[in-house]
Structure formats: C-alpha cells, structure tokens
Amino acid sequence: MRKKIIAGNWKMNKTQEEAMVLASEVIHMAQDEVDSSVILVMGTPFIYLQAVKKLIPAGGHIFVGAQNCHSEVSGAFTGEVSVPMLRSVGIEYVIVGHSERREYFKEDNAQLAKKVDLLIGYGMTPLFCCGESLEIRKAGNHLDFVKNQLTESLFHLSAQDFEKIVIAYEPIWAIGTGETATSAQAQEMHQTLRKHIAHQYTQTVADKISILYGGSMKPNNASELLAEADVDGGLIGGASLIARDFIDIAKSYPA
Ligand code: PEP
C-alpha cells in the first residue's frame, strides 16, 4: 500500500495570527474527520514552521513541512535556509523544485538533485515537484519532459534512497489557474512516471512511490483525481489556505 499524502503549500501567504488560526483549524478538523491513514502536511512559510509544529500532536498523521531549502549545507548564502537548520527544528517534509522556484529562482534539475541528496542524507522526505508548461504539452512533449526531470534530479539515487522520495506531478498550466488536468491526463502522466521508475529501478520500487497530483485540486474535483490508480495524493496550493477545503480534499479518497 502506497502512502496517501495530502500536502498543502501555503506559499507566501498569511500573517502569524492568520497562520496560527489556519493551522489550528486544520489540526482540529483533521483529528475529528480525516482517517489516520492519510498523511497531512502543511507547507508553511519558514517563519511559522516551529510555531505550527508546536500545535501538532506528536506521533500522529499531521506534519508541518517547508516549501524550499538551499542546496548547500551552510555558508555565505544570505537569507537562505539550509537542510540541517530545518532538521534541527524537527522538520521532516520539504517541497523541492516547485515550478515557481524553477521559474522565478532559476532552479534547475542539477541543483534540485543536490537538494534531494541533502534531504535524504539528513533523513528527511523530499516532496519533489515536476511538471510541464502549456507550451510543452501543446507540442506533445510533456511525457518525455517530465520523465527527464526525474532522470536528471533523482535517478542517481540508490533504490533504497529513491524509495524515500515523494513525487508531485504539477502541470504548470494548472497551478493557480483554476484549470485542472483531467483525471485521465493525471493518470496518464502518473502511470508513465511509475513505468519510468520501474524501468530504472524495479516494479517493486515503483509500486512503493507515492505520486501526488497538484494543480487546482479542490474539494469538487479531488475525488475524481484520487480515484485514479496511480494518483496517491495531492499537493494543494490555493485550497490549502482554507481549512475546510483542505480537509475536504483529504476526505476525498475512495472508500
Ligand atoms: C501549487 O502551487 O503547488 C498548487 C498546486 O497550487 P494550486 O492548488 O493553487 O493550483
């Protein structure tokens, strides 16, 4: 059984007071309503990680995660946050390679490979984002493009380390646009990626990897997406800012 994961990406939103309200609501609703087999991750801004972590009961299925990390262990990188820093405050999940990082901060596959290595080295779980632009999809190159993102950033890992990765397929044209990939489009990509992983490693390894879908996942489309055989969860932007919506998505797995 692959892990079911619903991860929120709050991006650069919420003041401290708002963040605490949102996190408290998510935690309370999750405890009452979400099956403990579903892992929930709140991807908060760095500045709230510790405060949100303090609100979360230990040993459960709710976690706080970071949205990024630096690719070096330490040094003269003003304003950056390192993997050992995150580890030292008890963070377990870190989003890497979000399309906004790739676009605005020019992060490339090689740099992301370094981030992944560090995270695994420090015993943390990378939520590795991949996905194509509309232009690439229209040209019909989307499957190869995303496969190559995995090849260049992840396929240097040993099978043992690869199993620690969570993948989030996020078509860029669906992020924050209100346009969602159809469940068939999501399934096609997820299945392609799983086959790609099986080809590089083994089917047993591929069958263990959780592949999340991200891109305007909402309460009204989550159940259709999560019903697909290779869609194991969601990475949620906009809807993670509303506790009710985030929790309703987490309750959308087929019975
Ligand atoms: C995201 O940024 O990862 C994302 C999926 O955003 P949204 O849900 O708003 O499309």
Residues whose N, C-alpha, C, O or C-beta is under 5 A from the ligand:
A	BS01	PEP	N9 A174 I175 G176 T177 G214 G215 S216 M217 L235 I236 G237 G238 A239
